[in-house]
Amino acid sequence: MTPLWTVDAGGTGTAVTGPGGRRRYGSVNPASGGHEAADAVLRTVFADLAADLDGRVGRGWIATATVDPRDPGSELERLRRTAERAGLRGRVVVSNDALPWLVAPPLSGRGVAVVCGTGSGFLAGDGRSAPVRVGSCEYLGSDEGSAYDLGLSGLRAAVRALDGRGPDTVLAKHFGVTTARDLARLAFPKAAVAALAPTVCRAWLDGDPVATRLVADAIGELGLGVRAAAAAAGLEGGWTVAAGGGVFLGCPEFLAEFEREVLGDVVVVDDPNTTIEAALEAGVPAWALDDCAWTLTLAAPPRPAPRPAAATGPIALGLCLAAWGGDGLPAALDAAREIGVDAVDLPTDTTTGLVDADRWAADAAYRSELRETLADLAVTCVSNSRDTQLLLGPHGPHTDPVLAGSADEKRAHALRHAEHAIRIAADLGAPQVRLMFGVPDLSRWLSWWHSDVSWADNVEAWLEAATPVLKLAAEHGVRLLVEPHPKQVAYDPDSTRRLLDAADVRLCLDVANLAAVGYDPVSVVRGWGNRLGAAHAKDLQRWTGTDQPPGAGWSRYGPGPAIRFRALGSGDLPWPAVVAALLDEGFRGVLYVEHEDALLPREQSAANSARLLRSLLPDREPQGRTW
């Protein structure tokens, strides 16, 4: 049976269903966040769908506000190009976001579909002829009655009240001149203005006269749009309205007023993806094809995830630059060029001093300078292991060397730097960001008599704290990686699987970290599938004596014996078998050399490790057995 998938792309967010279940992303609409951000999200959407389909030919429907029902312009080519590059295959219907509501039962082509979310639009049909559009001209030309319209009207009413040009309103307590000026500075204010709409609706429900007038005006515009669309489509007698979108679903009272306004049967589209799937199964009617719906045949073969152009073999060789902290970014990049790696992991920790993330966020010239400095190197991952650790802690003296302050101050610092790392990754075109968030309670791995407390509580705390970070990463088309470590919620294979099952993240596998707490270094490579996004390479020595080990670099990862990390070939781990396991598992990402050897200079250590990996990694796709 051919797998089905659907994409519902509105002005603020994108919902996708397919073999991997339901996922949500940021907007793919350039009008909401700009072309670069929208394209980055679209690439992630299609890459995830391709991974879920795993080479199978699928059948899909993309319902998107970016497509004009009559003139798709260049949008069809944008969607086709991005989908094929991601490896999607099969046939896909592309249409405006309202068309599936008109096609699917109960309308089955006859009636009016009304979208009232970030923007608004109307599509009406008589079931025989091509449907007609009313509105749907983006927020400068239409969108009456939408969240954007309500937010803008409420903002202006608040400013007028504060200026003395309009009646008093409770809205002035929530936003006003400062809000208006801040929003005006945004290059793409549509979604941010629309976010003010719930406040307007709450003020209306609380009896504020100004908000009441604004809502009445919005309802009137929506009713007018329905009637205009019905008249243009020649609808007579009884017909049905399909209504959906964030404003209707977020405020049932607003929906009830709309139903009274249109004086007809209204069905609520409370799950657009289910409705799109129903339209897909019903089939696109002849009156829609090549007039307001287009069928694309995606013929591109499946492709691996984006990888550095310099890599020709199945696994690329990378270098973590954190070891050059304190010497500046030029020294780190010179080392990467000298060693000759395919890609780098760029750390943004304040403790390394390689990238000033706060300056990057405020200084356009510095952003341009960083892009230029890195132009000849493939940055495939941006990371932060120190600042972001303060998100979950610990928040006591252990983390004061990163930032001394209260727990709230430390959490705010961590969240800001996690967001910086994601935005830097998106700006540099890096597909991944590796962040360490800490752990709220290390003692939860112990079981206490008659206690229900377990490590699952740490996973729950991680999810709650990481939600805004995950949302931002999705909006920017960047994949978040988690690295198992004793100071993290994901500290061993079991806890890592729990976190991967609970959150839309991928694994950065550090074999030495897991071997340091007792796991077999080859076994830990097995079974991750497409959830394995990257890997680290360093070696390990274990101390088995009963006395204190002599020499530098020894530490403990828990209550077990001491360990120390070494350059590859200087420790106990069977790296030929580890690399073979990565190849057996179909890993096609970047294997990053990580220098933590206290006995060798970092340049020598990294060069030794890279040399060993080059002897083990195929330099091109192998031919397989030929006899």
Backbone torsions as a table, in degrees:
resi	resn	phi	psi	omega
1	MET	NA	131.4	-178.1
2	THR	-69.5	124.6	179.4
3	PRO	-68.4	142.1	179.0
4	LEU	-103.5	149.6	173.6
5	TRP	-146.1	151.6	-177.9
6	THR	-136.7	147.4	176.7
7	VAL	-128.5	120.9	174.3
8	ASP	-109.6	106.0	-173.5
9	ALA	-111.9	103.2	178.3
10	GLY	-97.1	-164.9	-176.7
11	GLY	-76.0	-27.4	-176.2
12	THR	-108.5	-36.8	-175.6
13	GLY	-144.1	170.6	-178.8
14	THR	-130.7	127.2	177.7
15	ALA	-112.3	133.6	-175.1
16	VAL	-127.8	135.6	171.3
17	THR	-123.9	145.9	179.3
18	GLY	-173.7	-162.3	-179.9
19	PRO	-58.2	-24.9	179.9
20	GLY	-88.5	5.6	-179.3
21	GLY	94.7	-155.1	-176.8
22	ARG	-100.0	132.3	175.7
23	ARG	-133.0	152.8	177.6
24	ARG	-123.6	143.2	-177.6
25	TYR	-135.7	178.0	173.1
26	GLY	-74.8	-170.1	-175.0
27	SER	-80.8	142.0	172.3
28	VAL	-100.9	9.3	-178.1
29	ASN	-91.4	114.9	-179.6
30	PRO	-57.8	-26.6	179.8
31	ALA	-68.3	-19.5	-177.8
32	SER	-90.7	-29.9	-176.3
33	GLY	-147.9	6.3	-179.0
34	GLY	97.5	158.5	-175.3
35	HIS	-66.1	-40.9	-176.4
36	GLU	-64.2	-47.8	-179.4
37	ALA	-65.2	-42.1	-179.3
38	ALA	-64.4	-42.4	179.3
39	ASP	-65.5	-36.6	179.2
40	ALA	-63.8	-42.7	178.1
41	VAL	-65.5	-42.6	-179.7
42	LEU	-60.8	-40.7	177.5
43	ARG	-60.7	-41.5	179.9
44	THR	-66.4	-42.2	179.2
45	VAL	-56.7	-50.7	-176.5
46	PHE	-71.9	-34.8	178.0
47	ALA	-63.9	-41.1	178.8
48	ASP	-66.9	-41.2	177.4
49	LEU	-61.9	-43.6	179.7
50	ALA	-61.9	-39.7	178.0
51	ALA	-64.4	-40.5	179.2
52	ASP	-66.0	-38.7	-179.6
53	LEU	-74.3	-24.7	174.1
54	ASP	52.2	48.7	176.3
55	GLY	88.7	-10.4	-179.7
56	ARG	-73.9	150.1	174.3
57	VAL	-79.8	126.4	-177.6
58	GLY	-115.5	177.6	175.5
59	ARG	-133.0	125.6	-173.2
60	GLY	-136.9	171.2	175.0
61	TRP	-139.0	123.9	175.4
62	ILE	-105.7	109.5	177.5
63	ALA	-104.5	110.4	-169.9
64	THR	-136.1	139.4	177.3
65	ALA	-68.3	-8.9	-179.7
66	THR	-79.4	-10.8	-177.5
67	VAL	-101.3	122.4	172.7
68	ASP	-72.0	131.7	-176.8
69	PRO	-57.5	-21.9	-178.9
70	ARG	-108.4	-27.7	-174.0
71	ASP	-140.4	97.6	-177.1
72	PRO	-73.1	-14.7	-179.6
73	GLY	58.6	-134.1	-177.6
74	SER	-89.9	1.9	-174.7
75	GLU	-65.7	-36.0	179.7
76	LEU	-61.6	-42.2	179.9
77	GLU	-67.9	-38.0	176.8
78	ARG	-59.7	-45.4	-179.0
79	LEU	-67.7	-44.4	-179.7
80	ARG	-61.3	-48.5	-177.1
81	ARG	-60.3	-46.1	-177.1
82	THR	-69.1	-39.9	-179.9
83	ALA	-65.8	-43.4	-179.0
84	GLU	-68.8	-37.3	177.2
85	ARG	-64.2	-30.8	178.5
86	ALA	-76.0	-16.7	179.6
87	GLY	101.4	12.8	177.3
88	LEU	-73.0	141.8	177.5
89	ARG	-132.7	152.8	178.0
90	GLY	117.3	-165.2	-177.7
91	ARG	-106.9	139.7	-178.9
92	VAL	-137.6	135.0	174.5
93	VAL	-90.8	136.3	176.9
94	VAL	-121.4	131.8	-179.7
95	SER	-154.9	172.3	167.5
96	ASN	-60.9	156.5	-175.1
97	ASP	-67.4	-18.1	-177.4
98	ALA	-88.0	-22.1	-173.1
99	LEU	-59.0	-44.7	179.6
100	PRO	-58.8	-31.2	178.9
101	TRP	-66.1	-33.2	178.6
102	LEU	-76.9	-36.3	-176.8
103	VAL	-75.7	-40.9	-173.8
104	ALA	-71.4	154.8	170.6
105	PRO	-60.8	150.1	7.5
106	PRO	-87.3	-8.6	-178.2
107	LEU	-69.1	-43.3	179.3
108	SER	50.0	38.5	175.0
109	GLY	101.9	-15.6	-175.6
110	ARG	-118.4	115.7	179.5
111	GLY	143.3	-160.4	-178.3
112	VAL	-129.1	128.7	173.7
113	ALA	-100.5	129.1	-177.6
114	VAL	-121.3	119.4	174.1
115	VAL	-102.5	123.1	176.9
116	CYS	-132.2	86.3	178.4
117	GLY	-126.4	-128.1	173.8
118	THR	-56.1	-44.2	172.4
119	GLY	-116.5	-172.7	178.6
120	SER	-139.1	158.6	177.8
121	GLY	-172.2	161.2	-174.9
122	PHE	-135.5	137.7	177.2
123	LEU	-136.1	124.8	-176.4
124	ALA	-128.0	147.2	178.7
125	GLY	-149.8	157.9	178.0
126	ASP	-103.5	5.2	178.2
127	GLY	86.2	-2.0	-179.4
128	ARG	-124.8	-43.2	-175.8
129	SER	-103.5	169.1	177.2
130	ALA	-60.7	138.2	-178.6
131	PRO	-68.1	163.5	179.2
132	VAL	-113.9	147.0	-179.8
133	ARG	-106.0	142.8	169.8
134	VAL	-128.9	132.4	-176.9
135	GLY	75.7	-143.7	179.0
136	SER	58.6	37.3	179.7
137	CYS	-111.8	28.7	-176.5
138	GLU	65.6	172.9	-164.6
139	TYR	-73.2	-14.3	175.7
140	LEU	-82.1	-27.6	-176.5
141	GLY	-106.3	-17.3	-175.7
142	SER	-155.1	-131.8	179.4
143	ASP	68.9	22.3	176.8
144	GLU	-61.2	139.2	178.7
145	GLY	82.4	-5.6	-176.0
146	SER	-81.5	178.7	175.2
147	ALA	-62.7	-39.1	177.1
148	TYR	-61.6	-44.5	-179.1
149	ASP	-62.7	-45.7	178.0
150	LEU	-62.9	-43.8	-179.3
151	GLY	-63.6	-44.4	179.8
152	LEU	-65.6	-43.1	179.3
153	SER	-63.9	-41.1	178.7
154	GLY	-65.8	-40.0	178.6
155	LEU	-63.5	-44.2	179.7
156	ARG	-66.8	-37.6	177.8
157	ALA	-64.1	-39.0	179.0
158	ALA	-65.5	-43.3	178.9
159	VAL	-64.1	-41.9	179.5
160	ARG	-63.8	-38.3	178.4
161	ALA	-65.7	-42.3	179.6
162	LEU	-67.1	-31.4	179.6
163	ASP	-80.3	-14.4	-174.2
164	GLY	84.8	10.7	179.1
165	ARG	-93.7	-6.6	-177.8
166	GLY	-145.4	170.5	-178.8
167	PRO	-66.3	155.7	176.6
168	ASP	-62.0	146.7	178.4
169	THR	-152.1	146.0	177.7
170	VAL	-64.0	-19.6	179.2
171	LEU	-59.6	-29.3	-179.5
172	ALA	-65.3	-18.6	177.5
173	LYS	-80.3	-18.3	-175.5
174	HIS	-100.8	-35.3	177.7
175	PHE	-157.3	162.1	-176.4
176	GLY	-172.7	-134.1	-172.8
177	VAL	-61.0	-46.9	-178.7
178	THR	-62.1	-44.1	178.0
179	THR	-59.6	-44.8	-178.5
180	ALA	-61.5	-43.7	-179.7
181	ARG	-67.3	-40.0	179.0
182	ASP	-63.2	-42.8	-179.3
183	LEU	-67.7	-34.9	-179.5
184	ALA	-65.4	-23.1	179.7
185	ARG	-79.2	-13.9	-178.5
186	LEU	-76.0	139.3	178.1
187	ALA	-68.7	-32.2	-178.1
188	PHE	-133.7	86.4	-171.1
189	PRO	-85.8	-2.3	-169.5
190	LYS	-54.7	-54.6	-176.4
191	ALA	-65.2	-38.3	-179.1
192	ALA	-67.2	-38.2	176.8
193	VAL	-67.6	-41.4	179.3
194	ALA	-61.3	-29.3	-179.3
195	ALA	-66.7	-12.3	177.6
196	LEU	-81.7	-14.7	-174.3
197	ALA	-58.7	-42.6	179.4
198	PRO	-58.2	-33.3	177.7
199	THR	-65.7	-39.9	177.6
200	VAL	-63.1	-43.2	179.9
201	CYS	-65.4	-39.7	177.9
202	ARG	-64.2	-40.6	178.3
203	ALA	-63.5	-38.1	176.4
204	TRP	-61.8	-47.2	-179.1
205	LEU	-65.3	-26.4	177.8
206	ASP	-85.1	1.0	174.1
207	GLY	93.4	11.2	179.1
208	ASP	-66.1	124.2	-175.8
209	PRO	-61.7	-40.1	-178.9
210	VAL	-65.7	-47.0	178.5
211	ALA	-62.6	-35.8	177.7
212	THR	-60.6	-42.8	178.7
213	ARG	-65.6	-41.7	-179.1
214	LEU	-63.3	-43.1	179.2
215	VAL	-66.0	-40.8	178.2
216	ALA	-60.8	-40.6	177.3
217	ASP	-62.9	-42.2	-179.4
218	ALA	-64.3	-44.8	178.4
219	ILE	-61.2	-42.0	178.5
220	GLY	-60.9	-41.1	178.2
221	GLU	-64.8	-40.0	178.8
222	LEU	-65.7	-42.4	176.6
223	GLY	-62.4	-41.4	178.1
224	LEU	-61.5	-41.3	179.0
225	GLY	-63.1	-41.1	178.5
226	VAL	-62.1	-47.7	-177.3
227	ARG	-65.9	-39.9	178.9
228	ALA	-64.2	-41.7	-179.9
229	ALA	-66.2	-42.9	179.8
230	ALA	-62.4	-42.5	179.4
231	ALA	-64.8	-41.6	-179.0
232	ALA	-66.0	-29.6	179.2
233	ALA	-85.9	-5.9	179.9
234	GLY	73.4	28.1	-179.7
235	LEU	-72.5	131.0	177.2
236	GLU	-133.0	158.6	-178.7
237	GLY	72.4	-148.0	-179.4
238	GLY	-86.8	139.5	175.7
239	TRP	-152.1	165.9	-171.2
240	THR	-117.1	147.8	176.1
241	VAL	-108.5	128.3	172.0
242	ALA	-100.4	117.6	-174.1
243	ALA	-120.8	132.4	177.8
244	GLY	-156.6	179.9	-178.1
245	GLY	117.8	162.6	-172.3
246	GLY	-61.3	-32.5	-179.1
247	VAL	-69.5	-47.0	178.9
248	PHE	-62.4	-46.7	-175.6
249	LEU	-74.6	-29.0	-178.7
250	GLY	-81.4	-17.7	-178.8
251	CYS	-138.8	91.0	-178.6
252	PRO	-56.2	-32.8	179.7
253	GLU	-66.1	-36.9	176.2
254	PHE	-63.5	-42.9	177.6
255	LEU	-62.2	-41.3	179.8
256	ALA	-62.4	-40.5	177.4
257	GLU	-64.2	-39.4	178.4
258	PHE	-63.2	-42.9	179.8
259	GLU	-61.0	-37.2	176.9
260	ARG	-69.3	-33.1	-177.8
261	GLU	-67.9	-41.3	-174.5
262	VAL	-84.1	-16.5	174.7
263	LEU	53.3	44.2	178.6
264	GLY	-153.1	-178.6	178.9
265	ASP	-71.9	129.4	178.9
266	VAL	-123.4	126.5	171.6
267	VAL	-109.5	139.0	-175.2
268	VAL	-95.2	128.2	174.1
269	VAL	-92.1	90.5	-176.1
270	ASP	-91.9	-10.6	176.0
271	ASP	-139.0	87.7	-175.9
272	PRO	-55.9	-36.4	-177.9
273	ASN	-65.5	-37.1	176.4
274	THR	-64.8	-39.9	177.9
275	THR	-66.5	-40.0	177.6
276	ILE	-62.7	-41.5	178.9
277	GLU	-64.5	-37.6	176.9
278	ALA	-63.8	-39.2	176.8
279	ALA	-66.5	-38.2	179.5
280	LEU	-64.2	-41.9	179.9
281	GLU	-71.3	-33.4	178.0
282	ALA	-69.8	-29.3	-178.9
283	GLY	94.5	146.0	-179.9
284	VAL	-77.9	121.9	-179.1
285	PRO	-67.8	158.3	-176.3
286	ALA	-61.1	-32.1	-177.6
287	TRP	-70.5	-13.4	-178.7
288	ALA	-96.7	-31.9	-173.6
289	LEU	-63.7	134.0	177.6
290	ASP	61.8	12.5	175.2
291	ASP	-123.0	-44.0	175.1
292	CYS	-140.2	3.5	173.5
293	ALA	-142.2	142.8	-176.2
294	TRP	-131.6	140.1	178.9
295	THR	-105.0	124.7	177.6
296	LEU	-107.9	139.9	172.7
297	THR	-104.5	113.9	-178.0
298	LEU	-93.0	112.4	-172.7
299	ALA	-110.6	2.7	-176.3
300	ALA	-68.2	141.0	174.9
301	PRO	-69.6	157.3	178.0
302	PRO	-59.4	140.6	180.0
303	ARG	-122.1	151.3	174.5
304	PRO	-70.4	171.0	176.5
305	ALA	-61.8	155.7	-179.3
306	PRO	-53.9	134.8	-178.6
307	ARG	-135.9	162.0	-179.1
308	PRO	-59.6	140.4	-178.8
309	ALA	-62.9	-27.5	-176.7
310	ALA	-72.7	-19.1	-176.1
311	ALA	-84.4	130.8	177.7
312	THR	-111.6	-20.2	176.9
313	GLY	-86.5	176.6	-177.3
314	PRO	-67.1	-26.8	-179.9
315	ILE	-120.5	129.0	179.3
316	ALA	-87.6	151.4	179.6
317	LEU	-100.6	122.9	-178.5
318	GLY	-122.1	175.4	-179.9
319	LEU	-139.9	129.0	171.5
320	CYS	-80.3	126.1	-175.1
321	LEU	-88.1	-1.0	-174.0
322	ALA	-59.3	-30.2	-177.1
323	ALA	-65.2	-15.9	179.6
324	TRP	-95.3	13.6	176.1
325	GLY	-58.2	136.7	-178.3
326	GLY	97.6	-21.7	179.9
327	ASP	-101.4	-5.6	177.5
328	GLY	93.1	156.5	-177.4
329	LEU	-63.8	-40.9	179.7
330	PRO	-56.1	-40.5	179.2
331	ALA	-65.1	-40.2	179.8
332	ALA	-64.3	-43.6	-178.9
333	LEU	-69.4	-35.9	175.7
334	ASP	-60.9	-40.2	178.5
335	ALA	-64.3	-42.3	179.2
336	ALA	-62.2	-40.9	178.8
337	ARG	-67.1	-40.0	-178.5
338	GLU	-65.2	-42.0	-179.4
339	ILE	-72.8	-28.1	175.4
340	GLY	80.6	41.6	179.8
341	VAL	-80.8	164.4	178.8
342	ASP	-82.5	-26.8	-171.6
343	ALA	-155.9	163.6	177.9
344	VAL	-132.5	152.7	168.7
345	ASP	-100.3	119.1	-174.7
346	LEU	-99.7	111.5	179.3
347	PRO	-82.8	141.9	178.6
348	THR	-112.8	12.9	-178.6
349	ASP	-59.8	139.7	175.3
350	THR	-64.4	-24.6	-177.8
351	THR	-75.4	-19.3	179.4
352	THR	-91.0	-29.8	179.8
353	GLY	70.7	15.1	179.7
354	LEU	-80.2	-37.5	178.7
355	VAL	-133.2	130.9	175.6
356	ASP	-92.3	93.9	-173.2
357	ALA	-66.9	-37.6	178.3
358	ASP	-64.0	-41.3	177.2
359	ARG	-66.1	-40.5	179.0
360	TRP	-56.2	-41.0	-177.3
361	ALA	-68.1	-25.1	-173.6
362	ALA	-108.5	-13.4	-168.9
363	ASP	-123.9	104.9	-178.5
364	ALA	-62.9	-35.7	179.6
365	ALA	-64.5	-38.7	178.4
366	TYR	-66.7	-38.0	177.0
367	ARG	-61.0	-44.7	178.8
368	SER	-63.6	-41.6	179.2
369	GLU	-62.0	-40.8	-179.7
370	LEU	-65.9	-43.3	177.7
371	ARG	-59.0	-42.7	-179.0
372	GLU	-67.0	-40.3	-179.9
373	THR	-62.5	-34.0	-175.7
374	LEU	-97.4	8.2	-170.1
375	ALA	-59.1	-33.0	-175.9
376	ASP	-94.2	5.2	178.9
377	LEU	-122.5	142.8	177.4
378	ALA	-85.4	108.6	173.9
379	VAL	-88.5	105.6	-176.4
380	THR	-100.8	-10.1	177.9
381	CYS	-151.5	137.9	170.3
382	VAL	-112.5	137.4	-171.4
383	SER	-133.5	161.1	170.3
384	ASN	-154.0	119.9	-176.4
385	SER	-115.0	-13.7	-175.9
386	ARG	-105.6	-56.9	-178.8
387	ASP	-62.3	-45.6	-176.0
388	THR	-70.3	-19.3	175.7
389	GLN	-56.2	-26.4	-176.1
390	LEU	-76.7	-4.7	178.9
391	LEU	-63.6	-47.2	177.9
392	LEU	-106.3	-15.3	174.5
393	GLY	97.5	-165.6	15.8
394	PRO	-69.8	157.0	-174.5
395	HIS	-106.1	12.0	178.7
396	GLY	-92.1	-151.0	-176.2
397	PRO	-65.0	-18.9	179.3
398	HIS	-56.4	-36.0	-174.4
399	THR	-108.0	8.7	177.5
400	ASP	-61.4	-32.5	177.7
401	PRO	-60.5	-24.5	175.7
402	VAL	-82.2	-49.3	177.9
403	LEU	-157.7	120.7	175.0
404	ALA	-86.9	131.2	-179.2
405	GLY	163.5	-171.7	-179.8
406	SER	-74.8	168.3	178.6
407	ALA	-61.5	-40.2	179.3
408	ASP	-64.4	-40.0	178.5
409	GLU	-64.9	-39.4	179.1
410	LYS	-67.5	-41.6	178.8
411	ARG	-63.1	-43.1	179.4
412	ALA	-62.4	-40.8	177.7
413	HIS	-61.1	-44.3	-178.8
414	ALA	-64.9	-44.6	-178.3
415	LEU	-64.0	-41.8	179.8
416	ARG	-61.2	-42.6	-177.5
417	HIS	-76.4	-27.0	172.4
418	ALA	-65.3	-43.2	178.6
419	GLU	-66.4	-39.2	175.8
420	HIS	-57.5	-46.9	-176.6
421	ALA	-60.0	-41.0	-179.9
422	ILE	-65.6	-44.4	-178.5
423	ARG	-68.0	-36.4	176.9
424	ILE	-64.8	-42.7	178.6
425	ALA	-59.4	-46.5	-179.9
426	ALA	-62.3	-40.4	-178.3
427	ASP	-66.4	-35.0	-178.4
428	LEU	-88.6	-5.6	-178.0
429	GLY	79.6	17.2	178.4
430	ALA	-78.6	127.4	-176.3
431	PRO	-77.0	-13.1	-173.6
432	GLN	-133.2	151.5	172.4
433	VAL	-133.7	129.9	-178.5
434	ARG	-108.6	118.0	-176.1
435	LEU	-128.6	142.0	175.5
436	MET	-113.6	121.6	-172.6
437	PHE	-101.7	-1.8	-179.3
438	GLY	83.2	-167.4	-178.9
439	VAL	-147.0	132.0	-175.2
440	PRO	-72.4	-29.4	-175.9
441	ASP	-151.7	100.3	-179.0
442	LEU	-66.8	-22.6	-175.9
443	SER	-75.0	-7.3	-176.4
444	ARG	-70.0	-11.5	176.3
445	TRP	-75.7	-14.5	173.6
446	LEU	-84.4	147.6	174.5
447	SER	-102.5	129.4	-178.0
448	TRP	-109.5	145.0	-174.5
449	TRP	-56.5	127.2	177.1
450	HIS	61.9	22.4	-179.8
451	SER	-106.7	140.4	175.9
452	ASP	-92.4	-1.3	-179.1
453	VAL	-69.3	135.0	-179.9
454	SER	-149.0	179.1	179.6
455	TRP	-65.3	-21.3	177.7
456	ALA	-59.8	-27.7	177.0
457	ASP	-66.7	-34.6	175.9
458	ASN	-67.5	-38.9	177.5
459	VAL	-62.4	-42.9	178.6
460	GLU	-62.3	-42.6	178.5
461	ALA	-64.6	-38.9	177.6
462	TRP	-60.4	-46.7	-178.7
463	LEU	-61.1	-43.3	-179.3
464	GLU	-63.7	-44.9	-177.6
465	ALA	-71.6	-33.1	-173.6
466	ALA	-86.6	-9.0	-174.5
467	THR	-53.3	-49.6	179.3
468	PRO	-64.3	-30.8	178.3
469	VAL	-69.4	-44.2	178.7
470	LEU	-62.7	-39.9	179.2
471	LYS	-63.8	-44.3	-179.9
472	LEU	-65.1	-40.5	179.2
473	ALA	-61.6	-42.3	178.7
474	ALA	-63.8	-40.5	-179.5
475	GLU	-64.5	-29.3	-178.0
476	HIS	-99.5	4.5	178.3
477	GLY	68.0	31.8	-178.3
478	VAL	-115.1	135.3	-179.2
479	ARG	-92.9	130.1	179.0
480	LEU	-85.3	130.2	176.1
481	LEU	-106.5	141.3	171.8
482	VAL	-115.6	141.1	-177.8
483	GLU	-116.0	120.5	178.6
484	PRO	-60.0	131.4	-177.6
485	HIS	-162.2	144.1	-178.2
486	PRO	-58.9	-18.3	178.4
487	LYS	-95.3	13.7	-176.8
488	GLN	-124.5	162.1	176.6
489	VAL	-62.1	-40.1	172.2
490	ALA	-88.6	99.8	-174.4
491	TYR	-119.2	-15.1	178.3
492	ASP	-147.4	176.4	-176.9
493	PRO	-57.7	-41.9	-177.0
494	ASP	-66.1	-49.0	-179.7
495	SER	-65.9	-31.3	177.5
496	THR	-66.9	-42.9	178.4
497	ARG	-63.4	-37.9	177.8
498	ARG	-61.2	-41.9	-179.0
499	LEU	-70.8	-40.8	178.1
500	LEU	-64.5	-34.4	177.4
501	ASP	-69.9	-29.7	-174.0
502	ALA	-90.3	-23.2	-173.4
503	ALA	-133.7	153.5	179.4
504	ASP	-84.0	73.7	-179.4
505	VAL	-131.7	168.2	175.7
506	ARG	-120.0	168.0	-175.4
507	LEU	-99.2	132.5	163.7
508	CYS	-102.0	105.2	-171.6
509	LEU	-84.0	118.7	172.6
510	ASP	-109.0	99.1	-175.6
511	VAL	-60.1	-39.4	-177.6
512	ALA	-67.0	-37.3	177.5
513	ASN	-60.3	-43.1	-178.5
514	LEU	-74.7	-35.4	175.9
515	ALA	-66.1	-30.3	-178.8
516	ALA	-66.4	-22.2	177.6
517	VAL	-106.1	17.5	167.1
518	GLY	107.6	0.7	-176.0
519	TYR	-89.8	150.2	178.6
520	ASP	-66.2	126.5	-172.7
521	PRO	-67.5	-22.8	178.0
522	VAL	-86.9	-41.8	-178.9
523	SER	-61.4	-34.6	-176.4
524	VAL	-69.1	-14.4	178.2
525	VAL	-77.8	-24.6	-169.7
526	ARG	-79.8	145.6	164.3
527	GLY	88.8	6.7	-178.1
528	TRP	-86.6	-23.1	179.5
529	GLY	61.2	-142.0	-177.8
530	ASN	-76.5	3.1	175.5
531	ARG	-81.2	-8.1	177.3
532	LEU	-86.1	108.3	-174.0
533	GLY	-97.9	-26.8	-179.1
534	ALA	-163.7	170.8	179.2
535	ALA	-148.1	152.2	177.1
536	HIS	-109.6	147.8	-178.5
537	ALA	-125.3	113.3	168.8
538	LYS	-152.9	162.2	-176.8
539	ASP	-102.5	174.0	-171.8
540	LEU	-143.7	137.3	168.2
541	GLN	-113.8	138.2	177.7
542	ARG	-113.4	136.4	177.3
543	TRP	-94.5	123.7	-178.0
544	THR	-108.9	-1.4	179.2
545	GLY	-75.4	168.3	-179.9
546	THR	-92.4	-10.5	179.5
547	ASP	-99.9	178.0	178.2
548	GLN	-72.2	134.6	-179.0
549	PRO	-72.3	142.3	177.4
550	PRO	-83.7	159.3	174.4
551	GLY	97.3	-179.8	-174.0
552	ALA	-95.4	156.8	169.3
553	GLY	90.4	0.1	-177.9
554	TRP	-79.3	142.4	175.9
555	SER	-153.2	179.7	179.1
556	ARG	-126.8	134.5	174.8
557	TYR	-103.4	66.0	-176.9
558	GLY	110.2	-163.0	-174.5
559	PRO	-81.5	3.2	-177.9
560	GLY	-81.5	-171.8	179.7
561	PRO	-64.7	163.6	-178.9
562	ALA	-69.9	151.9	177.2
563	ILE	-137.1	160.1	167.7
564	ARG	-147.3	147.2	-178.1
565	PHE	-89.3	145.3	-177.8
566	ARG	-134.4	166.1	170.4
567	ALA	-64.0	153.6	179.7
568	LEU	-57.9	136.8	-178.3
569	GLY	90.9	-8.2	-179.8
570	SER	-106.7	3.8	-178.0
571	GLY	-126.6	-156.3	-171.3
572	ASP	-101.6	-8.1	-171.4
573	LEU	-78.7	141.0	-178.6
574	PRO	-84.4	78.6	-173.4
575	TRP	-64.0	-32.5	173.3
576	PRO	-57.6	-41.5	179.0
577	ALA	-71.5	-34.9	177.9
578	VAL	-64.7	-46.3	178.9
579	VAL	-63.4	-41.0	177.7
580	ALA	-60.4	-39.1	178.7
581	ALA	-66.1	-39.4	176.7
582	LEU	-61.0	-43.0	178.1
583	LEU	-66.3	-42.0	178.1
584	ASP	-59.5	-36.2	-177.3
585	GLU	-80.7	-1.5	178.4
586	GLY	76.9	22.2	179.3
587	PHE	-64.5	130.9	-178.1
588	ARG	-131.5	34.0	-179.3
589	GLY	-106.6	-150.5	-178.9
590	VAL	-108.1	133.6	174.6
591	LEU	-104.0	108.8	-173.0
592	TYR	-93.7	126.7	170.7
593	VAL	-69.0	131.8	179.7
594	GLU	-124.2	114.8	-179.1
595	HIS	-86.9	119.3	171.9
596	GLU	-140.7	26.1	-175.9
597	ASP	-86.7	117.7	-178.3
598	ALA	-81.4	-7.2	-176.2
599	LEU	-101.7	-13.1	-177.6
600	LEU	-123.4	146.0	171.4
601	PRO	-59.2	146.8	-172.7
602	ARG	-61.6	-37.9	179.3
603	GLU	-62.2	-43.5	180.0
604	GLN	-68.5	-43.7	-179.7
605	SER	-59.5	-49.7	-178.3
606	ALA	-65.7	-40.3	179.8
607	ALA	-64.4	-41.2	177.8
608	ASN	-60.7	-45.2	-178.8
609	SER	-64.3	-44.7	-179.7
610	ALA	-62.8	-39.7	-179.2
611	ARG	-62.6	-43.2	179.8
612	LEU	-65.2	-43.1	-178.9
613	LEU	-64.2	-38.2	178.6
614	ARG	-61.0	-32.7	179.3
615	SER	-74.4	-17.6	-177.2
616	LEU	-103.5	-28.2	-176.7
617	LEU	-86.7	134.9	175.2
618	PRO	-61.2	136.5	179.0
619	ASP	-87.9	0.1	172.9
620	ARG	-160.7	172.3	178.1
621	GLU	-63.4	124.2	-177.7
622	PRO	-68.4	152.7	-179.1
623	GLN	-80.4	-15.3	-174.4
624	GLY	81.4	-176.8	-179.0
625	ARG	-69.3	130.3	-174.3
626	THR	-113.0	13.2	177.3
627	TRP	-139.8	NA	NA
